[in-house]
Amino acid sequence: MTDTAGPAADASEAGTSTSTGTDIDPDAAAVGAAADGPPRITPTTRVLLHDLAVRRDRDEWIVGRMATRTFVALPAAGARAVELLGAGLSVGRTEESLRAETGEEFDIADFVGDLAALGFVARIGDHAVPDAEPPRASLPWLRPRHVRLALHPVLPLLVGALLAAAVVVLVRRPDLLPGYRDLLWSRHGSVVLLSGAAAGWTLLLAHELAHLVTARAAGVPGKMRLGTRLQFLVMQTDISGIELAPRRHRLTAYLAGIALNLSVASSLVLALAPTEPGTTAHRLLAAALLLALLPLPFQCMVFTRTDLYFVLQDLTGCRDLYGDGLAYARYRARRSVRTVRTARRGVRAGDRDDDPSARLPAHERRAVRLYSVVLMVGTAACLTFMAAVTLPVDIALLVRAVRGLGPGHDLAGNADAVTVLVVLGGVNVLWLVTWWRNRRSRRSAGAT
């Protein structure tokens, strides 16, 4: 996620439909509308599966359907059941094969029902299973073959070489490092604000396009849309399904936006070096350089699911680091409140069983508990900064802009006031509209 004076570009939203499975029966929910009730499944029933992708991940298997961007984590027995069913074996024969291979009993009929709910089954016996309409993708005309070079292994080396050249220039010319005054390249505040907003949104769009293009090269449709993260208005790219790609492709997709910002900033440094200080060209290049660099520190705010958050989630092997971390933080908060209220010693019997992280594998449990601390501290600090700094500044600027309107002020004063109201007020209104729209969408999805 990046942030440039209000608007922000979020990392790829991958993992929102992931579910972990500790048994052959996946505890998962399909994305989109579930299929109607399937016909009765008997031991002789055969099923036809949609085109599914399978990838091993540690002790589990990721199974998903790229067309609907629905995927689920299964144990080895679940992945084997999918393989046998896909090969044309009946439900009964699949159960027999699994019993012979593992020595355990499995209810494949229920498993087929779960797969149908996920949208993985095309036919059950002679009956077609209704299929939900696939989610719309951004730029559907863009095919993987058009952008396959985005995953070429040489590309990161080129980005690294460009960045190294810029670092060398900055070491030799530290005066080229931009400061906040470089944004004030014009004495007209409205010009600075409008140009900064235009450049910022252009960089945000390019940032998200980098995610989209890289994911599309890996065969993932991807969709860009507006969203909110705490007080930030973000542009985000949903590339659910990238989990089915090899790790190098996944990390490339997650880091594509940061790589683009670094490439733009490095190019601006190289262009800035030969320009004469004090000239309009120098001031414009310096302002653009600062706008390209400003989003990068924001990526460290992993508690808001930035680009680096998805890298962290992938490297730790967690299925839903944010969701599990939030659940654990709430559990700890409830436990602390109970302890204070009851003033009892030690841990109440049964609290351990209520711990939502207890069901996770050991490596995920450690990562989730550490992340929950980062989540609580980071969120609290972010909201405190908003209440103490951002909100008062916005209100002061809006009040000043309103007072600056009217016949008692010259044309330049009115233009500046209108610009502040349109740009700053527009961003805040857009945040509210986006937050409300997404909230209603989540409620509708939960109701269905």
C-alpha positions in Angstrom: 0.0 0.0 0.0 1.2 3.5 -0.8 0.0 6.8 0.3 0.5 10.2 -1.4 -1.1 13.1 0.3 -4.4 11.4 1.0 -4.9 8.9 -1.8 -3.2 5.6 -1.5 -2.5 2.5 -3.5 -2.9 -0.8 -1.8 -1.1 -4.0 -2.4 -2.6 -6.9 -4.0 -5.5 -8.2 -2.0 -4.6 -11.9 -2.0 -5.8 -14.3 0.6 -9.2 -13.0 1.4 -10.9 -16.2 0.2 -8.3 -18.6 1.7 -9.5 -21.2 4.2 -7.3 -23.6 6.1 -8.3 -27.3 6.4 -7.2 -29.7 9.1 -9.4 -32.5 7.8 -10.5 -33.6 4.4 -13.7 -31.6 4.9 -12.5 -28.0 4.3 -13.9 -25.4 6.5 -14.3 -22.9 3.7 -16.7 -20.6 2.1 -17.0 -20.0 -1.6 -16.5 -16.5 -3.1 -19.7 -15.4 -4.7 -23.1 -17.1 -4.6 -23.1 -20.7 -3.6 -24.5 -23.3 -5.9 -28.0 -24.6 -5.4 -28.5 -27.8 -3.4 -26.7 -30.6 -5.3 -28.4 -33.8 -6.1 -28.2 -36.9 -3.9 -24.7 -38.3 -3.8 -24.3 -42.1 -3.7 -21.2 -44.3 -3.7 -21.6 -44.8 -7.5 -21.8 -41.1 -8.2 -19.1 -39.6 -10.4 -18.4 -35.9 -10.6 -16.9 -33.6 -13.2 -14.6 -31.0 -11.8 -13.8 -27.6 -13.2 -10.3 -26.8 -14.3 -8.5 -26.7 -10.9 -4.9 -25.7 -10.1 -3.0 -27.5 -7.3 0.1 -26.4 -5.5 1.9 -27.9 -2.5 2.5 -25.5 0.4 4.5 -27.0 3.4 2.2 -29.8 4.8 -0.9 -28.7 2.9 -2.1 -28.3 -0.7 -3.6 -25.2 -2.2 -6.4 -26.1 -4.5 -8.3 -23.4 -6.4 -10.2 -22.4 -9.5 -8.6 -19.4 -11.2 -11.7 -18.4 -13.1 -13.6 -17.6 -9.9 -10.5 -16.7 -7.8 -11.6 -19.3 -5.1 -9.1 -21.4 -3.4 -8.8 -23.5 -0.3 -6.0 -25.2 1.7 -6.4 -29.0 2.1 -4.4 -31.7 3.8 -2.7 -34.3 1.6 -5.7 -36.6 1.8 -8.0 -33.8 0.5 -5.7 -33.1 -2.4 -5.6 -36.8 -3.2 -9.4 -37.0 -3.1 -9.6 -34.1 -5.6 -7.1 -35.9 -7.8 -9.0 -39.2 -7.7 -12.4 -37.5 -8.3 -10.9 -35.6 -11.2 -9.6 -38.8 -12.7 -13.2 -40.1 -12.9 -13.4 -42.4 -9.9 -16.7 -42.7 -8.2 -17.3 -41.5 -4.7 -17.2 -45.1 -3.4 -14.0 -46.0 -5.3 -12.4 -42.7 -4.0 -13.2 -43.7 -0.4 -11.7 -47.2 -1.0 -8.5 -45.8 -2.5 -8.0 -43.4 0.3 -8.7 -46.1 2.9 -6.1 -48.3 1.2 -3.5 -45.5 1.1 -4.0 -44.0 4.5 -5.8 -46.6 6.6 -8.5 -44.0 7.5 -12.1 -43.5 6.7 -13.4 -40.4 4.8 -16.8 -39.2 3.9 -16.3 -38.3 0.3 -20.0 -37.6 -0.3 -19.8 -34.6 2.1 -16.5 -33.6 0.6 -18.1 -33.4 -2.8 -20.8 -31.2 -1.4 -18.2 -28.9 0.0 -16.4 -28.8 -3.4 -19.7 -28.0 -5.1 -20.3 -25.1 -2.6 -16.9 -23.7 -3.5 -17.8 -23.8 -7.2 -15.3 -26.5 -8.0 -17.8 -29.1 -9.4 -19.3 -28.8 -12.9 -21.5 -31.9 -12.8 -22.6 -34.4 -10.2 -23.7 -37.5 -12.0 -25.9 -36.4 -14.9 -26.9 -33.1 -13.2 -25.1 -29.9 -14.0 -24.2 -27.8 -11.0 -25.2 -24.1 -11.4 -22.1 -21.9 -11.7 -21.7 -18.4 -10.4 -20.7 -15.7 -12.8 -16.9 -15.2 -12.6 -15.8 -11.9 -11.0 -15.1 -9.1 -13.5 -11.4 -8.4 -14.2 -9.9 -5.0 -14.9 -8.5 -4.6 -18.5 -9.9 -8.0 -19.6 -8.4 -7.6 -23.0 -4.9 -7.9 -21.5 -3.8 -11.5 -21.9 -0.9 -13.3 -20.1 1.0 -13.5 -23.4 1.0 -9.8 -23.8 2.8 -9.2 -20.5 4.8 -12.4 -20.0 8.0 -10.3 -19.8 6.8 -8.9 -16.4 7.9 -12.2 -14.8 11.2 -12.5 -16.7 14.0 -13.1 -14.1 16.1 -10.4 -15.7 13.6 -7.7 -14.9 14.5 -7.5 -11.1 18.2 -7.3 -12.1 17.4 -4.3 -14.3 15.4 -2.6 -11.5 18.3 -3.3 -9.1 20.9 -1.8 -11.5 18.8 1.3 -11.9 18.4 1.7 -8.2 22.2 1.1 -7.6 23.0 3.8 -10.1 20.7 6.3 -8.4 22.2 5.5 -5.0 25.7 6.1 -6.4 24.5 9.5 -7.7 23.0 10.4 -4.3 26.1 9.4 -2.4 28.1 11.7 -4.6 25.5 14.5 -4.7 23.6 14.4 -1.3 22.2 17.8 -2.2 19.8 16.1 -4.6 17.9 14.4 -1.7 14.5 16.1 -1.8 12.9 17.8 1.2 9.3 18.9 1.9 10.1 22.4 0.5 10.6 20.8 -3.0 6.8 20.2 -3.1 6.3 24.0 -2.9 7.7 24.5 -6.4 5.2 27.3 -7.2 4.1 30.3 -5.1 0.5 29.5 -6.0 -0.9 27.0 -3.5 -3.6 25.9 -5.9 -1.1 25.0 -8.6 1.0 23.0 -6.1 -2.1 21.2 -4.8 -3.6 20.3 -8.2 -0.3 19.3 -9.7 0.6 17.2 -6.7 -2.8 15.5 -6.7 -2.5 14.8 -10.5 1.0 13.4 -10.1 0.1 11.4 -7.0 -2.9 9.7 -8.6 -0.9 9.0 -11.7 1.7 7.2 -9.7 -0.9 5.3 -7.7 -2.5 4.1 -10.9 0.9 3.0 -12.3 1.6 1.3 -8.9 -1.6 -0.8 -9.2 -1.1 -1.5 -12.9 2.3 -3.0 -11.9 0.5 -5.4 -9.6 -2.2 -6.1 -12.2 0.2 -6.7 -15.1 2.5 -9.0 -13.1 -0.4 -11.0 -11.8 -1.9 -11.2 -15.3 1.4 -12.6 -16.6 1.0 -15.4 -14.0 -2.5 -16.1 -15.2 -4.4 -14.3 -12.5 -7.2 -12.0 -13.7 -7.0 -9.2 -11.1 -9.3 -6.3 -10.4 -8.5 -2.7 -9.4 -10.9 -0.8 -7.2 -11.0 1.9 -4.4 -11.0 0.8 -0.8 -10.2 2.1 2.7 -7.5 1.1 5.2 -8.2 2.9 8.6 -8.3 6.6 7.7 -6.6 6.1 4.3 -8.3 6.1 0.9 -6.6 3.4 -1.1 -6.5 2.1 -4.6 -6.2 -1.7 -4.3 -5.7 -4.6 -6.7 -7.4 -7.9 -5.9 -5.1 -10.7 -7.3 -6.7 -13.5 -5.4 -5.5 -16.7 -7.0 -1.8 -15.7 -7.1 -1.4 -18.2 -4.2 -1.6 -20.9 -6.8 1.5 -19.5 -8.6 5.2 -20.4 -7.8 6.7 -18.4 -4.9 8.9 -16.3 -7.2 5.8 -15.2 -9.2 3.9 -14.5 -6.0 6.6 -12.3 -4.5 7.1 -10.5 -7.8 3.4 -9.7 -7.9 3.4 -8.4 -4.3 6.6 -6.3 -4.8 5.8 -5.0 -8.3 4.3 -1.7 -7.1 7.3 -0.9 -4.8 9.6 -1.8 -7.7 7.8 0.6 -10.0 8.1 3.5 -7.4 11.8 2.8 -6.9 12.3 2.7 -10.7 10.5 6.0 -11.2 12.4 7.6 -8.3 15.8 6.3 -9.6 15.1 7.6 -13.1 14.2 11.0 -11.6 17.4 11.1 -9.6 19.4 10.4 -12.8 17.5 13.1 -14.7 17.9 15.5 -11.8 21.6 15.3 -11.6 22.5 17.2 -14.8 19.8 19.9 -14.3 20.7 23.4 -13.0 19.6 24.0 -9.4 16.9 26.7 -9.1 15.5 26.2 -12.5 11.9 25.2 -13.1 12.9 21.9 -14.5 15.0 21.1 -11.4 12.1 22.1 -9.0 9.6 20.0 -10.9 11.9 17.0 -11.0 12.6 17.3 -7.3 8.9 17.5 -6.5 8.2 14.5 -8.6 11.0 12.6 -6.9 9.6 13.3 -3.5 6.1 12.2 -4.6 7.6 8.9 -5.9 9.4 8.3 -2.6 6.7 9.3 -0.2 4.6 6.2 -0.5 7.5 3.8 0.3 7.7 4.4 4.1 4.0 3.7 4.2 4.7 0.2 3.0 6.2 -0.6 6.4 2.7 -0.2 7.9 2.0 -3.9 7.6 -0.9 -3.7 10.1 -2.9 -2.1 7.2 -2.2 -4.9 4.8 0.3 -3.1 2.5 2.4 -4.8 -0.2 5.0 -5.8 2.4 2.2 -7.4 4.5 1.5 -9.9 1.8 5.3 -10.6 1.5 5.4 -11.2 5.2 2.3 -13.4 5.1 3.8 -15.5 2.3 7.2 -15.9 4.0 5.7 -16.9 7.3 3.4 -19.5 5.6 0.3 -18.0 7.1 -3.1 -18.3 5.4 -4.7 -15.2 6.8 -2.2 -13.3 9.0 -4.4 -10.2 9.4 -7.6 -12.1 10.1 -6.0 -14.5 12.5 -4.0 -11.7 14.2 -7.1 -9.6 14.6 -9.0 -12.6 16.1 -6.1 -13.3 18.6 -5.9 -9.6 19.5 -9.6 -9.5 20.3 -9.2 -12.7 22.4 -6.4 -11.2 24.4 -8.4 -8.0 24.9 -11.5 -9.9 26.1 -9.3 -12.0 28.4 -7.7 -8.9 29.9 -11.1 -7.3 30.5 -12.4 -10.5 32.2 -9.2 -10.6 34.4 -9.7 -7.0 35.5 -13.4 -7.4 36.2 -13.2 -10.7 38.1 -9.9 -10.0 39.8 -9.1 -13.7 39.8 -5.7 -15.2 39.9 -4.2 -17.0 36.9 -6.1 -18.1 33.8 -9.7 -19.1 34.0 -10.3 -22.8 33.1 -11.4 -23.0 29.5 -9.6 -19.8 28.3 -7.0 -21.8 26.5 -9.6 -23.6 24.5 -11.1 -20.2 23.4 -7.7 -19.1 22.0 -8.3 -18.8 18.2 -4.6 -19.3 17.5 -4.6 -22.8 19.2 -6.0 -24.4 16.1 -3.2 -23.1 13.9 0.0 -25.0 13.1 2.9 -24.1 15.4 4.7 -21.9 12.8 1.5 -19.9 12.1 0.7 -19.6 15.8 4.0 -17.9 16.6 3.7 -15.5 13.6 0.1 -14.6 14.4 0.8 -13.8 18.0 3.7 -11.6 17.2 1.7 -9.9 14.4 -1.2 -9.2 16.7 1.1 -7.0 18.8 2.2 -5.1 15.7 -1.5 -4.9 14.6 -2.7 -3.4 18.0 0.3 -1.0 18.4 0.3 0.2 14.8 -3.4 0.7 14.6 -3.5 2.6 17.9 -0.6 4.8 16.8 -2.2 5.4 13.3 -5.6 6.4 14.7 -4.0 8.6 17.4 -2.0 10.5 14.7 -5.2 11.0 12.8 -7.0 12.3 15.8 -4.1 14.6 16.9 -2.7 15.8 13.6 -4.4 14.8 10.4 -8.0 15.6 11.3 -7.3 19.0 12.9 -5.2 20.0 10.0 -7.9 19.0 7.5 -10.6 20.8 9.4 -8.4 23.9 9.7 -7.7 23.9 6.0 -11.3 23.4 5.1 -12.5 26.2 7.5 -9.8 28.5 6.1 -10.9 27.7 2.6 -14.5 28.5 3.3 -13.6 31.8 4.9 -11.4 32.6 1.8 -14.4 32.5 -0.5 -16.5 35.5 -1.4 -16.4 38.9 -3.0 -14.1 40.3 -0.3 -11.2 38.2 -1.7 -9.3 38.5 -4.9 -9.4 36.0 -7.8 -6.3 34.2 -6.6 -7.6 33.8 -3.1 -10.9 32.4 -4.3 -9.2 30.0 -6.7 -7.0 28.7 -3.9 -10.0 28.3 -1.6 -12.0 26.4 -4.3 -9.0 24.2 -5.0 -8.7 23.2 -1.3 -12.4 22.5 -1.0 -12.5 20.4 -4.2 -9.3 18.4 -3.6 -9.2 18.0 0.1 -13.0 17.9 0.6 -13.4 15.6 -2.4 -10.9 13.0 -1.0 -12.7 12.9 2.4 -16.1 12.5 0.7 -14.7 9.8 -1.5 -13.3 8.0 1.5 -16.8 8.1 3.2 -18.6 6.9 0.1 -16.0 4.1 -0.5 -16.1 3.0 3.2 -19.9 2.9 3.2 -20.1 1.0 -0.1 -17.6 -1.6 1.0 -19.3 -2.0 4.3 -22.6 -2.7 2.6 -20.9 -5.2 0.3 -19.4 -7.1 3.2 -22.8 -7.1 5.0 -24.5 -8.5 1.8 -21.8 -11.1 1.4 -22.3 -12.1 5.1 -26.0 -12.3 4.7 -25.8 -14.7 1.8 
